Amino acid sequence: MLWILLDAQILERGGRGARNLVIFVSDMIPPAYEDGIVWTLLGSLWLTVQMAWAGTILGALFALPLAILAAANLAPWWLAYPVRSFLAAVRTIPSLLWAVFMVVIVGLGPLAGILALTAYTTGYLGKLFYEAIEAVDPETLDAARATGARRLQVARHAALPEAGNALLSQSLYAFEYNVRASSVLGLVGAGGIGFYLLRGIELGHYRVLSTALLMLFLLVIAVDTASRLVRKRFIAQR
């Protein structure tokens, strides 16, 4: 009897949830396109792209030297493993939680979003970068060391050029991720299109929510396509 009752309750909840979903989706159609709304959302979407781009660039700049220090084929073990542990600790904290921390530190706005993306990207790219550097052919590094090059010179003239394709590809993937992540960061006050997603849900402006989601979807498709073309062209040139 208990299982029958439980199954009945599940079916009842599922049916009620399905009806609510139909009502919710019907309230989102058609998307809002009145004067001012589209331009406002486009402005916030552009801010989202700027946040993602700035966070990716700063994160990559911080991640690269840390990756060199964490690569086992370039740095001694007593230095590489502490740096790896630091990158793991940074990467463990989700970007949304980083955004909460940064909002507390610098207040609401795009700066908090940029700093949050920078922190997470540093940990994420740091791991990918040092793995790419460690995948470099050891003979290439040995040839550089045979000329008397020091560690930084080996990294600069041998490891980084050999791993260049992988580093670029991973940075572009990070940018794609940050575009999606930056839209969510607005839910905690970091600005961008996420602010209007949250407002649309809170105030019941579901048509505005639908327009914002449609714009975000088109942006993600455009970023994915552009990054794929850049990777293909760069790798072909290399």
Phi, psi and omega in degrees: 000322181297318181292324178296315179297318180296316179297320179297318179296319179297316180296320180295315179295320179296318178295318179294320178295321179296320178295318179296322179295319179297318179296318181297314181293320180296328178288343180271355184247132357277162176299151180284132179224019180298160181303133177096323183292312182297316181293324177296316180292324177296321176297318179290328178292320177296322176296322177298317179296318179297319177299314181296319181294313180296317179296323180290314181298310181295318179298319179294322179295323177284324185289326186297307178296326177294324179294322178297320179288338183265348182286126184292337180271000178238326185245153176293155186299325183291345175259322185296315186289322173298322178294320177298320179296321177297314179297322178295320179295318179295320183287337182294326182282122180297155181299327179294321178289323173302320180297320177299315178301314184290327175296321177295322185282310187249356179092177181291151175131175184298329181301320178297320178294318179297315180295322179295315179293324178298315181297310183293320180297325178301312179292320182291308180289329179303316179294313181296323181294312183290333174291322177293321179293320179292341179276357179294143180303122181302330180296327178295317180290321179296323179295322178292320180293329181295338178277358181093010181291143177276178186302311182294325178292321176297317179296315184290317189259348182237303187291309185294316176299322180290326182266007187303316180300314181294320180296318178295314181300317180292325178294321178293322175297322178297321178296317177302315178297317184292331175298316178291317183294322182295332177291330179280329183297333177297340179293339179249018173096017181270002177087182179085194184296335179299330178299317182283333172297316180293316180296322179297323179287314184294319185266357180076020178273073189287334177290323174294319176301318179297318179296317180297318179294321179295317178296318180295320178298314180295324178295316180298318178298317181295317180294318178299316181294314182297316181293325178294321178293321179295315179298316182295318182291318182293315181295322178296320179293322180294000000 
